[in-house]
C-alpha cells in the first residue's frame, strides 16, 4: 500500500457529503478507512443515477477507498464491536450532532477512554461551546448564514446559493487537513487529541479573506467587500463568438493587457496606474476591456493574450470538462471497472507526492455492509459474535 497515510486506520461514522469527502481524501492517501453505516446505510446512497439500489452516482463519487461495515449502534453488541475497532484505530471521524454522539456513547471521552492515542475529529454546523451547539445544519443553511448566498446574489440582488455543496466540500477538505496535522503532532508527542470543525466559522473565515476589507483595520463602517469581486462587470467577457476569462492584477500584467487590447496609454492613466487605483476604478476599467473584447473571436484573443503573457482562459461547461484535451492529456478522468456497478469514471488525485503517491481507486466504493464480517474477524470476533453483531442479516 502506498500513500503518505499508509498504515493509518480511520473509523468513519460520517454521512452525506462533508464527512465522506474528508475520509475519501484520507483513503486516497493510503489510510484504511472503515465506513461504519447504520442498517439503512448512508442516506446519500440513493442519490443520483444508479445501476443498483443504494449505489447512486453521488455516493460512488465520494466513497472510494473505503470498506463498509453495518452496525446498529443503538444495540449493545454492535456498539461494543465499534469500541473494539476503536482500539485498533488511529482516527475516529463523525459529522453527527454532538449530543447524538454522546447519547450513542461515541463522544470523545468515551472513545479516548478506549484509545488515548486516537485522533478524534468531528465536523458540525457550529462551535461546540456555543449556543447553537446542536442546531441542525446543512450546506444551504451555512451558505446563507456565512454570507455566501448574499455575495452570490451580487450587490442589491436576490441571494442565491452557489450551485454545488460548496460549504460541505470546503469543510471536508479542512477536516481532512486537520486530521493530518493532528497525526503529525501525535508522531512527535505520542498524544491523541480532539478536533472540531464548525462549518459556520470555517466558511465565514473563508469568505472574509476577500471581503473583510476595511474591517481588517477595525473600521468596518467605511465599507466591507472587495470592489473588484463585487462589480457587476466581473464575469467572463463576451467576444465575437463566445466568452473569455481574463485576470491581470500586477502592474506588469495590467500593462501587458493594455498593450494586448491596443490601449497602451492606459498604463499612464492615473485611474489605472497602480493596483489600488485600478481597484477603486474597477468599473471604468472593465467597461473598456469589455468593449475591446467584442472586437475579436475567443481564439484570436487567446492567441493575442498568450503572446502578451496575460492570464486568460475559456469558459468550459460540464460536458466540456469531460472532453477537455488538457485533462485528457493528464489522465485526470480515469475509466475504471466496479465489481458490481460496472464501468465508472473516477477523478485522479490532484495532489502529487513524489515519494508516497496515493491511489484514486485502490478500493471501489463499497456496497452496504460489504466488509462487515471481514472487519469483525480482523478484531478477533468469533463467527457467533459476528452473527450476533450483524443479527439483522446486514453483513456481506
N, C-alpha and C positions, 0 to 999 in steps of 0.2 A: 504494500500500500504506500502511495506517495502522498505528497501534500504536507504543508507545514504543520497541520494538526493531526497527522497520522499518530495513532496510539491514544488519542483523546476520546473518551466516551461521553456522549451527550444524551441525557434523558430529556426528551422533548414532549412536553404536555401542551404545546401551542396548537392553536386552531386558526382558521380563517386565513389572513394574509400576512400581517405584521410578523408574527412568530415564525410561521413556516418560511418566510423569506430569510429571516435571520438564520434559522437552523439549516436551510439549504446551503447558505454560504459556508457554514461550518462543515457540512458534509462534503461540499465541493473541495474544501481544503484538506480532506482526508479523515475528518472525525467520523467515528462510528456513532451515527445518530439513530437513537431508538425512539420512534414516534409512538407515543402512548396515546391510544384513541379510546373514547368511550364506545360501548357496544354499537351505537348508531353511527360511529365514525365521525371524522372531522366534518363539520357542517358544510364546508366548501366542496366536498367530494362530488356532489351532483352538478356543480356549476359549469356550464359551457357544453359544447358538443362532446359526445362520447360514443364509444362503441359498446361499452358495457356499463351497467349501473354502478354508481359510486366511483367512476374513473373519468370524471369530467376534465375538460381541457385546462381549466384554471388550476385544479388540483394537480394535474400532471406537470404543469409548468413550474410549480414551486415546491415540489416534494420529491425530487430525485435525490439519490444518495442517502436514503433513509430506509430503515426497517420498521415495519409496523407490528405492534402488539396491541391487542384489545384488552383493556382492564376496566371493569366496572368498579370505580373507586368508592362507590357507596357501600360495597360489600367488603367484609373484613379480609378474606383470603386474597383477593386481588390487591388490596391496599398493602398488605404485608409483602406481597410479591414486589410491588413497586419499591418498597423500602429496601428489599434485598438488592434490587437493581441499583438503588442509590449508593449502596456500599461499594459497588464496582465502578462508579462513575466519577467523572471529573467535573461535569457541568450539569446543572438542572435548570431547565428553562420553561416558563409558562407565561401566558398572557391572559389568564383569568383574573377576575376581580380579587383583590387581596383578601376580602372577607370570605370568599368561596374557598380560596386556598387554605385558610385557617380552618374552616369547617370540615374540609376533607383531610386535614392533618398533614398537609404538604407545604406549610409555611416554612420560612427559613429556619426557625428554631427547631422544628421537628426534623427537617431534612439534615441540618447541620449536626444534630444530635447523633444521627446515624453515620455521618461522614463529615468530620470537621474540616476536611480539605476541599470540600465542594465549593465550586463557584456557582452560586445560586442567582439566577437572573430572571427578572420579571419586567414586563412592559405593560403598563395600564394607561388609562387616559390622563390621570392627574397625579400630582405628588402624593406619596404615601402618608405624609404627615400633614396634609391639607384637608380643608373641609369637604372637598369633592372626592376624597379618597376612593370611595366605592361607587361613584356615579358611572353608569354605563357610557361607553364612548366608542364610536367607530369613525372611519375616515372622514365621512361627510361632516360629522359633528366637529371634528378637530379642524377641518378646512375652514369652517365658519368661525369657530372661536379663536383661531390663531391669526385671523386677519387675512388668510389666503383667499377666501371666496370674495371678499370685498376688493382686494387687489386685482383679482382676475376679472372683475366686472369693469375695471377702469374707473377713471375719475368721473364721479357723477352717474355711473352706470349701475345697472342691477347686479347684485352679487351673483357670481357663477362659480360652480365647482370646476376645478381642473378635471378634465375627462380621464381620470385614472385614480387609483387608490394611492395618491402621492404620499400622504402622511404615513400610511401603513408601510410603504416601501422604504421611505427615508428612515423612519424609526426602526424598521427591521435592520437596515444597514448599521445604524447607530448601536443597536443591541448586539449585533454580531461583533462589532468593533470593541465594544465594552467588555464582552466576554473574553476576547483575545487579550486585551490589556490585563484583565484580572488573572488570566492564566499565566501571563508573563510575570506578574508580581508573585504569583504562587511559586513559580520556578525559582525566584530569588529568595523568598521568605519561607516557603512551605505552608503558607497560610491561605485558606479559602476566605471568601467574603460574599456579602450580599450586594447585588447590583439592582438598581431600579431605574427604568427609563420611563419618564412621564411623557406621554405624547404631546400634550399641550405645550409644555415648556420647551420641549425639543423643537417643535415647529415654530413657536414664537422666536426662539433663538435663530432658527434657520431663516425665517422670513425677514427679521430685522437686520441681518447682515447688510442688506442693501438699503433698508428703509428707515432705520433709526435716525439717520441724518442729523438735524440739529439736536435731537435728543442725546446724541453722543456727548455733546458739550453741555448737557444739563439745561438746555433751553428749548424744549420741545414746542413752546408757543411760537417759535419762529418758523416752524414747519417740519413735518415728517414726510418721508418718501423721497426716493432718488428721482429727480426730474426726468432724466433720460429714460428710466424704466416706465414712467407714468404718462409720457406724452402719447397722444393718440396716433402719432406718426410712427411709433415704434412697432413695426410689423414688416414682414417681407415686402420688398419694394416691387411694384409692378414693372415689368419690362414689356417689350413689344409682343412677346408671345408667352409670358408666364410670370414668374417671380424670382427674385434673388435675395439672398440674405447677406448683409454686409455689416461688419463692426470694425470701426477704426477708432481706437481710444488714445493711443500715444500721439504726441506731436508729429513724430515721423510718419506713423500710419496715416494720420489725417492729411499731412502734406502730400503723401503719395495718392490718397484718394482724390484730393483736389486736382492733382495732375491727371489722374485717370479720367475724371469727368470733364477735363479741359476747362477747369476753373482754378488755375494755379494761384491767381491773385487772392483767393480766399484765405490762403495761409497768412497773409498780411492784414486781413480784415480783423479789426480789434475785437469783434464779436466772437471770432473763432480761433484766435491765435494761441490760446492755452486750453488745457483740459477743463479748467474751472470755467472759463468763459464759454467754451462750447457747451458745457453742461447748462449754464444759465440761459443760453440762447438755442437750446436744442431744437425747439420747434422750427425756428427760422432756418437752421442748418439742414434739417431733414426735408423741409419743403424744397430746398434747392436740389438735394440729392434725388428726391422722388421725381422731380421734373426731368432731370437728366437721364434717369434710368429708363424712362419711357422711350428713349430715342434709339435703343438697340435691343437686339434679342438677348435672351438669357445666355446663350452660348457665346455671343460676341462679348458680352460684359464679363463673363467668366475668364475668357482669354485675356481681355484687357486688364482686368483687376489682378489676375495672376502675374501678368507682366510687370505690374507696379507693386507687387508683393502686398496687396491689400487682402486681409482675411475675408473670404466670401464662400458661399455655398448655395446649393439649390434647395428648393422645398420638396421634400420627399414624403409621400403618403405611406400608409401602412403596407399596401401592396408593393409599393416601390422599394421598401426596405428589403423585402424578400428577393427582389430582382437586382438589388444594388451591386454593381460589378466589384466595387471595393470590398464589400462584406463577403462577396463570393470568393474573392481572391484570398482573403484572410481566413476563410473557412469558419466564419462566425456561426452560421447556421449548420448544424450537424444532423444529417439524417441518421436515425437510429431505429432499432427494432426492439419493441417491448414484448416480453414473453407472452402476455395475454392481450395487449392492446394493438399489437401490430406496428405498422410504420408510424413513426413520430418524427417531429423536428424539434431539436433542442438547441439551446444557445450556448456557445462556448463561454468559458470563464474569461471575463475581460482582463483580469489582472494576471500578469506573467511572473512566475518565480523561476529564476534560472537554476536553482539547486533543489527545489522541492515543489515541482508543479502539481497542481490539483488535477482532478479528473471530473469532467462535467457529467459523465454518465457511467460512473463506476457501478452504481446500483440503479435500476429503473424505479420509478415511482411505485410504491408498494400497494398491493391490494389490501383491503381492510383485514387486519389480523394475520397477514400472510406469514409473519415470522414469530407468532406468539409462542408456539411450542419450542422452536429453536432457541429463542432468547431465554425462556424459562429454564431450559436444560442447561444453558450456559451458567446460570447462577445456582445450579445444583438442585433444582426441583425434581422430584420423582414424577413418574408418569401419573401416579394417583393424585399428587398435588397439582400437576398441570390440569388434570381433568376437573378438579375442584375449582381451580382459579378460573378456568375457561368454561364453567358449567353451562353457560348459555350456548355452547357449541360454536364459539366465535373463533377458536384457533384454526389455523390453516390445516 
